Amino acid sequence: MVEIRIVPIKKLYSILKETSIDNSVAIIASSEEIDSQRIPIPHIVEYFDDIDREICGRSMTLEQASRYAQFIIGIDKSVSRIYCCCQSAQSRSAAIASALYKYYGDNTLAYSIWKDPIYSPNPYVFLLLCEALGVSFEYVEFDALIEANRQALRKAIQHSRNKT
């Protein structure tokens, strides 16, 4: 199984300086220009804001999702690590990672991202990328993912309040 890591773009820069980059690729979502020359591994960058619905010129488009899908489908079998990156590594990159796990057939890891209060996967990015990758699921399942993420956040907030 391919290792999928969710990291902020700035951390990716430092990881790639310190770590073996053999057999790695990066899938990047950004709302700001990034320095692609600092990413010495095969990668794709798409620019869009972290918006969970269609807003012309700001949210992810189906064309961007299709370019991601073409890149993902074309990943060489020797690749052992995929970095999913956005500014904070919480929303867009988490959605991309979850869609990747579904694409690779690992629903358990795909769902674990939604159940982790560290992440708040962008549902729109997730839906578009799943569609572009040809990953099917029921909308009841999608609603359950969103609810699992809400519950995880509520539990984390409650736990935090109980500590004080």
Secondary structure, 3 states (H helix, E strand, C coil): CCEEEEEEHHHHHHHHHHCCCCCEEEEEEECCCCCHHHCCCCEEEEECCCCCCCCCCCCCCHHHHHHHHHHHHCCCCCCCEEEEEECCCCCHHHHHHHHHHHHCCCHHHHHHHHCCCCCCCCHHHHHHHHHHHCCCCCHHHHHHHHHHHHHHHHHHHHHHHHHC
